[in-house]
């Protein structure tokens, strides 16, 4: 009988234009979209991954990218039909600049029950600086069309700390998102990642004092609007946390399907990471190709904490053994030092309020 919960991440690697801050496996579309060929490759990947689904129940599916909404509803219907089980949450990432290509109602009929719209900002000037292909009004129209199509679980992706952004501008962005009344808001800081255009040619970003000010104001605004923070950059209405992402943070298992997709599977007491070829043409040429590595015990502690400490409540100490096979002694002496410094809790695997604010520094101790 199926018993172990499993998430499935399916990657769609193309986008209309590569944003200068993006370090995801995304490739600007040149010519016609190879939809049929790519879907055939995804189906072959799923078939070749049959053993990964054994003794598991698929609880969530996440269609990410790239820009998955370039693909037709029929493409997602085919993929969902090939996956086992009846997932409770099926998310589609959509770019407001591409949502006019297909009807949201058709995505609903295909089996999508959650949308994630990449708003990023409600300032046209900021969107232009970010290299986005849409305008702020397009996000509003896409959101309204999604509501009209029956979507009652929508996330808005929103960034702060944008080039030359001040506190008032960041809070105005957030306020406009809240006024749309989405069930979920992903509010995260713009970071300059290696191998991106912004990393090679850094824009002028807000200073530390401005960042601290806008983060405090943003948290207050979200809380007062009834959103609950359940992960570092994730806020939701009560009961509307993203089940797929929660599975990640709780160190759950997930299968990665598609070009460049990553997976995590726990088998026979060991954790295995899987990776597909990143280049779409290489993946499509051999969709059954995959690399697999076992996470060494010395690395396992860090990977577990890197995920679980993103949740404000963390987890019970007993959960460490169940998820990794490690005992709490593997956390020492660093954990005791963190408790003494007022950054980590003594009663469970979680940070204090201070430690949560400086999570990157907390994690340095466990590298």
Order of alpha helices (4+ residues) and beta strands (2+ residues): beta-beta-beta-alpha-beta-alpha-beta-alpha-beta-alpha-alpha-beta-alpha-beta-alpha-alpha-beta-beta-alpha-beta-beta-beta-alpha-beta-alpha-alpha-alpha-alpha-alpha
